[in-house]
Amino acid sequence: MTNQDLARVLAWRNHEDVRRYMYTQHEIGLEEHTRWFERASQDASRHLLVFESDAVSLGFINIHQIAPGGVADWGFYAAPDAPKGTGRHLGQAALRYAFAQAGLHKLCGQALDYNENSIRFHQKLGFQQEGILREQHFNGQRYHDVVCFGLLASEWQANL
Ligand SMILES: CC(C)(COP(=O)(O)OP(=O)(O)OC[C@H]1O[C@@H](n2cnc3c(N)ncnc32)[C@H](O)[C@@H]1OP(=O)(O)O)[C@@H](O)C(=O)NCCC(=O)NCCS
């Protein structure tokens, strides 16, 4: 991701079909978004990526090393108007990047309990469900469970 992507990524992030599945769901302004990018892009533990196909930007991926030894979290969204199949391609490219390029050991994902697309998506990519954080997220009105997924480099390699 570069400065050129800021407006596009912000429009995706603020879209109702993306925002409703995030931990923070307010509409993000350009200033807040720019401040986030300036900070996050300087942070060596983060990889901010735009997924492209045929030079068209189709999604965003944020990989964050959260523990020593290459253990990382990820977050992602496809462009809301992206063609069917984009999610799968984005996921496969992100895993290739995480394990083959960045050399990570483990990638972890978290999905809100009502995010059926993301839960199915992690399962289809080979992630194992590792637990449920019960009523871990409060959206201002009610609590939701958080479903935790993990994928080891060795499991990704074995599934190729
Ligand atoms: C999470 C996300 C990236 C998952 O992508 P996805 O929905 O699996 O995307 P795909 O386009 O690959 O697949 C959509 C469906 O179309 C199907 N499909 C894939 N290629 C297709 C094609 N060429 N023709 C028809 N259908 C197709 C898939 O099998 C899938 O069906 P399923 O949901 O019944 O399995 C996407 O839903 C998203 O960006 N959501 C909003 C943000 C978000 O929730 N982020 C994650 C927070 S934890």
The ligand as a Tripos MOL2 file, in Angstrom:
@<TRIPOS>MOLECULE
LIG
   48    50     1     0     0
SMALL
NO_CHARGES

@<TRIPOS>ATOM
      1 C1        -14.0110  -11.9160    3.8900 C.3       1 LIG1
      2 C2        -14.0170  -11.8470    2.3750 C.3       1 LIG1
      3 C3        -12.6780  -11.3740    1.8340 C.3       1 LIG1
      4 C4        -14.2880  -13.2750    1.9200 C.3       1 LIG1
      5 O1        -14.3880  -13.3320    0.5480 O.3       1 LIG1
      6 P1        -15.4450  -14.3540   -0.1070 P.3       1 LIG1
      7 O2        -16.8020  -13.8820    0.2630 O.co2     1 LIG1
      8 O3        -15.0750  -15.7390    0.2300 O.co2     1 LIG1
      9 O4        -15.1420  -14.0540   -1.6210 O.3       1 LIG1
     10 P2        -15.2390  -14.9200   -2.9190 P.3       1 LIG1
     11 O5        -15.5940  -13.9300   -3.9770 O.co2     1 LIG1
     12 O6        -13.9650  -15.6700   -3.1220 O.co2     1 LIG1
     13 O7        -16.4040  -15.9380   -2.6980 O.3       1 LIG1
     14 C5        -17.7520  -15.5310   -2.5560 C.3       1 LIG1
     15 C6        -18.6390  -16.6960   -2.8750 C.3       1 LIG1
     16 O8        -18.6960  -16.8200   -4.2800 O.3       1 LIG1
     17 C7        -18.2610  -18.1190   -4.6820 C.3       1 LIG1
     18 N1        -17.4880  -17.9680   -5.9190 N.ar      1 LIG1
     19 C8        -16.1370  -17.8850   -6.0370 C.ar      1 LIG1
     20 N2        -15.7930  -17.7550   -7.3330 N.ar      1 LIG1
     21 C9        -16.9480  -17.7280   -8.0260 C.ar      1 LIG1
     22 C10       -17.2530  -17.6020   -9.3850 C.ar      1 LIG1
     23 N3        -16.2880  -17.4630  -10.3150 N.pl3     1 LIG1
     24 N4        -18.5530  -17.6060   -9.7360 N.ar      1 LIG1
     25 C11       -19.5280  -17.7570   -8.8150 C.ar      1 LIG1
     26 N5        -19.3000  -17.8850   -7.5030 N.ar      1 LIG1
     27 C12       -18.0190  -17.8650   -7.1160 C.ar      1 LIG1
     28 C13       -17.4150  -18.6110   -3.5540 C.3       1 LIG1
     29 O9        -17.3530  -20.0310   -3.5340 O.3       1 LIG1
     30 C14       -18.1180  -18.0420   -2.3760 C.3       1 LIG1
     31 O10       -19.2350  -18.8180   -2.0360 O.3       1 LIG1
     32 P3        -19.4370  -19.3210   -0.5410 P.3       1 LIG1
     33 O11       -19.4520  -18.0810    0.2800 O.co2     1 LIG1
     34 O12       -20.7300  -20.0410   -0.5860 O.co2     1 LIG1
     35 O13       -18.2540  -20.1810   -0.2320 O.co2     1 LIG1
     36 C15       -15.1190  -10.9010    1.8660 C.3       1 LIG1
     37 O14       -16.3830  -11.4430    2.1580 O.3       1 LIG1
     38 C16       -15.0240   -9.5080    2.4950 C.2       1 LIG1
     39 O15       -14.2320   -8.6790    2.0740 O.2       1 LIG1
     40 N6        -15.8900   -9.2380    3.5190 N.am      1 LIG1
     41 C17       -15.9690   -7.9380    4.1730 C.3       1 LIG1
     42 C18       -14.7880   -7.6490    5.0740 C.3       1 LIG1
     43 C19       -14.5180   -8.7340    6.1010 C.2       1 LIG1
     44 O16       -15.4240   -9.3330    6.6250 O.2       1 LIG1
     45 N7        -13.2270   -8.9730    6.3910 N.am      1 LIG1
     46 C20       -12.8000  -10.0110    7.3170 C.3       1 LIG1
     47 C21       -12.9500   -9.5940    8.7260 C.3       1 LIG1
     48 S1        -12.5590  -10.9640    9.8140 S.3       1 LIG1
@<TRIPOS>BOND
     1     1     2 1
     2     2     3 1
     3     2     4 1
     4     2    36 1
     5     4     5 1
     6     5     6 1
     7     6     7 2
     8     6     8 1
     9     6     9 1
    10     9    10 1
    11    10    11 2
    12    10    12 1
    13    10    13 1
    14    13    14 1
    15    14    15 1
    16    15    16 1
    17    15    30 1
    18    16    17 1
    19    17    18 1
    20    17    28 1
    21    18    19 ar
    22    18    27 ar
    23    19    20 ar
    24    20    21 ar
    25    21    22 ar
    26    21    27 ar
    27    22    23 1
    28    22    24 ar
    29    24    25 ar
    30    25    26 ar
    31    26    27 ar
    32    28    29 1
    33    28    30 1
    34    30    31 1
    35    31    32 1
    36    32    33 2
    37    32    34 1
    38    32    35 1
    39    36    37 1
    40    36    38 1
    41    38    39 2
    42    38    40 1
    43    40    41 1
    44    41    42 1
    45    42    43 1
    46    43    44 2
    47    43    45 1
    48    45    46 1
    49    46    47 1
    50    47    48 1
@<TRIPOS>SUBSTRUCTURE
     1 LIG1         1 GROUP 0 **** ****
